[in-house]
Amino acid sequence: MLGACTRTLMRAPPQLLPAFRLQTRRGAAGASVRPLEDCLLLDYGGSHMRLNYLWLRDHCRSPSSYNSRTHQRNLDTGSIDLHLRPDHTAVQEGQLVLTWPGGHVTTYSLSWLAENSYEGKKQRAVQQRVLWTSDVYTKANIRPAKWDAFMSSDEEVKRFLQNYLLYGIAFVDDVPATVEATEAVSRRVSLIRETTYGRMWCFTSDLSRGDTAYTQLALDRHTDTSYFQEPCGIQVFHLLKHEGAGGRTLLVDGFHAAEKVRRLSPDNFKLLTSVPIEHEYIETSDEHRNHMKASGPLLHCAGNGELHMIRYNNYDRSVINTVPHDIVQRWYEAHRELTTELKRPENELWVKLTPGKVIFIDNWRVLHGREAFTGLRQLCGCYLTRDDVLSSARCLGLQV
């Protein structure tokens, strides 16, 4: 699509500003810039970028416009003349140099523009991912992090986070089987998000909360807290004790299933990304009273079309009253196709958690569940704030 738009633009006769001569300015590395009526057309590194004049002034990194120490803008965007145009443009030694009316000079490195322009952003994945089936993940033979190294080495945390970003799940082994150690290993990655379930929680099958998770029953694949306006980003589980049988953990890459729907049934995919569905959690007991409700599509995409979040929980889905009659049948058909993909046996990764093995799950991507179990099974864990996990990854030099 970008290539087609660019070819159309290049065929159209450019209407140049009177202040510019009809010419293309060339600089280092074969870069060229052409001033048009409403933007600069910059060719660099194989990218054709249309740079709006106000955008160029607004993003100026000169000291008067931008505080490089705090990484915050000084310039009042609302004060820029909406019809502002540069008096002069040039490409010099890998830099785009703009001189504005009044003499202010803005300088950009061409590589920065290539990375931060709309066209450059559209050509790059927001985040590198490996979409997986059980076989794909198993054959990747990913080594879990180890408690001692994880708690003392940033390189071990970086490797762990890289695996987490790629696959949506990651493990830390040899963690002491205590709530305190689970909290420590979680805080090594991010801040802990306190919810109605508390900060750190420890539970067994005693129905102390109004949730099927607090039973011995099997749990089908789902994402957690679908009834939050912003579902929790990361789920942490640590099995502290199990005196019985069963209870394996089920993991499914929701993005893998959703991308298959997108490829095979674009209309169904579009419906699942556009129709808001309510999820609800009602709890009425002597100790806990909660009524959570949130609305959003089952699939959410970022601005460039990449999958951003899956909100899938058949247990907590509320009454469907947000879908008009002429769409509801089609929505159920789209939901069935997604469910079919999520339930394919080849997409199911079964993991037997044991004391000492902590799993981190991307709750916006990977669905989890469990098989039924017998005996005493005690689990602890928490939710982590997604923003702080991604911040930790960026501070360690990972691309997110």
C-alpha positions in Angstrom: 0.0 0.0 0.0 2.8 2.4 0.9 4.5 1.7 -2.4 1.3 2.4 -4.4 0.7 5.6 -2.6 4.3 6.7 -3.2 4.1 6.0 -6.9 0.9 8.0 -7.2 2.5 10.9 -5.4 5.6 10.8 -7.7 3.5 10.8 -10.9 1.5 13.8 -9.8 3.1 17.2 -10.8 4.4 18.7 -7.6 3.2 22.2 -6.7 6.2 23.8 -5.2 6.3 26.8 -3.0 7.2 30.1 -4.7 10.1 30.4 -2.2 11.7 27.3 -3.5 13.4 26.7 -6.9 12.2 23.6 -8.8 15.0 21.3 -7.8 16.0 18.2 -5.8 18.6 18.7 -3.1 20.9 15.7 -2.7 23.1 15.0 0.2 25.1 12.2 1.7 24.2 8.5 1.2 22.1 9.4 -1.9 19.4 11.3 0.2 17.3 13.8 -1.6 14.7 16.3 -0.4 12.0 18.1 -2.5 9.9 20.9 -1.0 6.2 20.5 -1.9 3.2 22.7 -1.1 2.3 20.9 2.1 5.4 18.9 3.0 9.0 17.9 2.3 9.4 14.8 0.3 12.5 13.0 1.6 14.1 10.0 -0.1 16.6 8.2 2.2 17.7 4.6 2.7 15.0 3.3 0.4 12.2 5.1 2.2 10.0 7.8 0.7 8.9 10.1 3.5 6.4 12.9 3.4 7.3 15.3 6.3 4.6 17.8 7.2 6.1 21.3 7.9 4.3 21.8 11.2 5.5 18.3 12.2 9.1 19.3 11.4 8.8 22.4 13.5 7.0 20.7 16.3 9.6 18.0 16.7 12.6 20.3 16.6 15.3 19.2 19.0 17.1 22.5 19.4 17.6 23.6 23.1 14.9 26.3 22.8 12.3 23.7 21.5 13.3 20.6 23.4 14.9 19.7 26.8 17.3 16.9 26.0 17.9 16.3 29.7 14.3 15.6 30.6 13.3 14.5 27.1 10.4 16.9 27.1 9.1 19.4 24.6 9.6 23.1 25.4 7.9 24.4 22.3 4.2 25.3 22.6 2.7 23.4 19.7 -0.4 25.5 19.8 1.6 28.6 19.1 3.1 27.4 15.7 1.8 29.2 12.7 -0.5 26.7 10.9 0.8 28.0 7.6 4.5 28.0 8.6 7.0 27.0 5.8 10.8 26.9 6.0 12.7 29.5 4.0 15.5 27.1 3.2 16.1 23.4 3.2 19.3 21.4 2.7 20.8 18.0 3.2 24.3 18.2 4.6 26.5 15.4 5.9 23.6 13.1 6.8 21.5 16.0 8.3 18.4 17.7 7.1 18.8 21.4 7.9 15.7 23.7 7.9 15.8 27.5 8.3 12.5 29.0 9.4 11.2 32.5 9.0 12.9 34.6 11.7 16.1 32.6 11.5 15.4 29.6 13.7 17.3 26.5 12.5 16.1 22.9 12.9 18.5 20.1 12.3 17.5 16.4 12.0 19.7 13.4 11.4 18.3 11.5 8.4 18.4 8.2 10.3 16.2 9.8 13.0 13.7 10.9 10.4 13.7 7.4 8.8 13.0 5.8 12.2 10.4 8.3 13.4 8.5 9.3 10.3 5.0 7.8 9.7 6.3 5.8 6.7 9.2 4.5 8.6 7.0 3.5 11.5 4.6 1.7 9.3 7.4 -0.4 7.8 8.6 -1.7 11.1 7.0 -4.1 13.5 6.1 -2.6 16.8 7.5 -5.7 18.5 9.2 -8.7 17.1 7.2 -11.9 17.9 7.4 -15.6 17.3 3.8 -16.9 16.8 3.8 -20.5 18.1 2.1 -23.8 18.2 3.1 -26.4 20.9 5.6 -27.9 18.4 7.2 -24.6 17.5 7.7 -23.6 21.2 9.0 -27.0 22.2 11.5 -27.2 19.4 12.8 -23.7 20.3 14.2 -25.3 23.4 14.3 -22.1 25.4 16.4 -22.2 28.5 14.6 -20.8 31.6 16.3 -18.2 33.7 17.8 -19.3 37.0 16.9 -17.7 40.3 20.5 -16.9 41.4 21.5 -15.3 38.1 18.2 -13.7 37.6 18.4 -11.8 40.9 22.0 -10.7 40.4 22.6 -10.2 36.7 20.9 -7.7 34.3 22.0 -9.8 31.4 20.0 -12.7 32.7 16.9 -10.4 33.1 17.5 -9.1 29.6 17.6 -12.6 28.1 14.5 -13.5 30.1 12.6 -10.4 28.8 13.7 -11.1 25.2 12.1 -14.6 25.5 9.0 -13.1 27.1 8.6 -10.5 24.3 9.1 -13.1 21.6 6.8 -15.8 22.9 4.6 -14.1 25.5 5.7 -16.6 28.2 9.0 -17.0 30.2 10.1 -19.0 33.1 12.4 -18.6 36.1 13.6 -21.9 37.8 14.9 -22.7 41.3 12.9 -20.0 43.0 12.3 -20.7 46.7 8.7 -22.0 47.1 7.5 -19.0 49.2 5.3 -16.1 48.6 8.1 -13.8 49.5 10.5 -15.2 46.9 7.8 -15.1 44.3 7.3 -11.4 45.1 11.0 -10.7 44.8 11.4 -12.4 41.5 8.3 -10.5 40.2 9.6 -7.2 41.4 12.9 -7.9 39.5 10.8 -7.4 36.3 8.2 -4.8 37.2 5.9 -3.1 39.7 3.2 -5.4 41.1 -0.3 -4.3 40.3 -2.7 -4.4 43.2 -6.3 -5.5 42.3 -9.4 -6.6 44.1 -7.5 -9.9 44.6 -4.8 -8.1 46.6 -1.2 -7.4 45.8 0.3 -10.9 46.2 -2.3 -13.7 46.4 -2.1 -17.2 47.6 -5.0 -19.5 47.0 -6.2 -23.1 47.0 -9.5 -24.8 46.0 -11.5 -23.4 48.9 -14.0 -21.2 47.0 -12.8 -18.3 49.2 -13.5 -16.0 46.2 -16.4 -16.1 43.7 -14.3 -17.5 40.9 -14.0 -20.9 39.3 -10.2 -20.7 39.7 -10.8 -21.3 43.4 -12.1 -24.9 42.8 -10.6 -28.2 41.6 -12.4 -28.0 38.3 -10.7 -27.7 34.9 -10.4 -24.2 33.5 -10.7 -23.7 29.8 -8.3 -21.3 28.0 -8.9 -17.6 28.8 -7.3 -14.3 29.6 -7.6 -12.8 33.0 -9.4 -9.6 34.2 -11.3 -9.2 30.9 -13.8 -7.2 33.0 -11.2 -4.5 33.8 -11.1 -1.4 31.6 -7.4 -2.2 31.2 -6.9 -5.9 31.7 -3.8 -6.8 33.7 -0.7 -7.1 31.5 1.3 -9.9 33.0 0.2 -12.9 35.0 2.7 -14.6 37.4 2.1 -18.1 38.8 4.1 -20.1 41.2 3.0 -23.6 42.4 4.0 -23.8 46.1 2.6 -27.2 46.9 0.5 -30.0 45.3 -0.4 -33.2 47.1 -2.5 -34.9 44.4 -2.7 -35.5 40.7 -3.6 -33.5 37.6 -3.5 -29.7 37.5 -1.3 -29.2 34.4 -1.3 -25.6 33.1 -2.5 -25.0 29.5 -1.0 -22.2 27.4 -2.2 -21.1 23.9 -0.8 -18.3 21.8 -3.9 -16.2 21.1 -2.1 -14.1 18.5 -1.2 -17.2 16.5 -4.9 -18.2 16.4 -6.1 -14.7 15.6 -3.6 -14.2 12.8 -4.9 -17.4 11.2 -8.4 -16.0 11.3 -7.2 -12.8 9.8 -5.5 -14.7 7.0 -8.4 -17.1 6.2 -11.4 -14.8 7.0 -10.6 -11.1 6.9 -14.2 -10.1 7.4 -14.5 -12.2 10.6 -11.3 -10.8 11.9 -12.5 -7.2 11.2 -15.7 -8.0 13.1 -13.8 -9.3 16.1 -11.7 -6.1 16.2 -14.6 -3.7 15.9 -17.6 -5.0 17.9 -17.4 -4.2 21.6 -18.4 -7.0 24.0 -19.0 -6.6 27.7 -17.3 -8.8 30.4 -18.4 -8.8 34.0 -17.3 -10.0 37.4 -19.9 -10.1 40.2 -18.8 -11.2 43.7 -21.2 -11.1 46.7 -19.9 -12.8 49.9 -19.5 -11.8 53.5 -15.8 -10.8 52.9 -15.9 -9.6 49.3 -18.3 -7.4 47.3 -17.3 -6.5 43.7 -19.1 -5.7 40.5 -16.6 -5.1 37.7 -17.6 -4.4 34.1 -15.7 -3.4 31.0 -16.4 -3.3 27.3 -14.1 -3.9 24.3 -13.6 -6.0 21.2 -12.2 -9.5 21.6 -9.3 -8.5 19.4 -7.6 -5.1 19.6 -5.1 -3.9 17.0 -2.5 -1.1 17.2 -2.4 1.8 14.7 -0.3 -0.2 12.2 -2.7 -3.1 12.2 -0.6 -5.4 14.5 -2.4 -7.3 17.1 -2.2 -5.5 20.5 -4.5 -7.5 22.8 -6.9 -10.4 22.9 -9.7 -10.2 25.5 -11.1 -13.7 25.5 -12.9 -15.2 28.6 -16.1 -17.2 28.0 -16.6 -17.5 31.8 -16.8 -13.7 32.3 -18.4 -12.6 29.1 -21.6 -10.7 30.0 -24.9 -10.4 28.3 -24.4 -9.5 24.6 -26.4 -6.4 24.2 -23.9 -4.2 22.3 -24.4 -5.9 19.0 -27.3 -5.1 16.7 -29.5 -7.8 15.3 -28.1 -7.6 11.7 -24.6 -8.3 13.1 -25.0 -10.6 16.0 -25.3 -13.9 13.9 -22.1 -12.9 12.0 -20.3 -12.1 15.3 -21.1 -15.6 16.7 -19.8 -17.1 13.5 -16.6 -15.1 13.8 -16.3 -16.0 17.5 -16.7 -19.7 16.6 -13.9 -19.5 14.1 -11.6 -17.9 16.6 -12.6 -20.4 19.3 -11.9 -23.3 16.9 -8.4 -22.0 16.2 -7.8 -21.5 19.9 -8.9 -25.1 20.7 -6.8 -26.9 18.0 -4.8 -29.6 19.9 -1.6 -28.5 18.0 -1.9 -25.0 19.6 -2.0 -26.4 23.2 1.1 -26.2 25.2 0.8 -28.2 28.5 3.2 -27.4 31.3 3.4 -29.2 34.6 4.3 -26.5 37.2 6.3 -27.6 40.1 7.6 -25.8 43.3 10.4 -23.5 42.2 9.2 -22.9 38.6 7.7 -19.4 38.2 5.9 -18.6 34.9 5.3 -15.1 33.5 2.4 -14.9 31.0 1.6 -12.0 28.7 -2.1 -11.7 29.6 -2.8 -9.6 26.5 -1.6 -12.4 24.2 -1.4 -15.8 25.7 -4.4 -17.6 27.1 -4.0 -20.0 30.0 -6.1 -22.7 31.7 -5.6 -25.9 33.6 -6.8 -29.5 33.9 -8.8 -30.7 36.8 -6.9 -31.9 39.8 -7.2 -33.8 43.1 -5.7 -33.1 46.5 -4.3 -30.0 48.1 -2.9 -27.6 45.5 -1.6 -24.2 46.6 -0.7 -21.5 44.2 0.6 -18.0 44.6 1.2 -15.1 42.2 0.4 -11.6 41.2 -0.2 -9.3 38.3 2.4 -7.0 36.9 2.0 -3.6 35.3 2.5 -3.9 31.6 4.0 -0.5 31.1 6.7 -1.1 33.7 7.6 -4.5 32.1 8.1 -2.8 28.8 10.0 0.0 30.4 12.4 -2.5 32.0 12.9 -4.1 28.5 13.7 -0.7 26.9 16.1 0.3 29.6 18.0 -2.9 28.9 18.3 -2.0 25.2 15.5 -4.3 23.9 13.2 -3.0 21.0 9.6 -2.8 22.1 
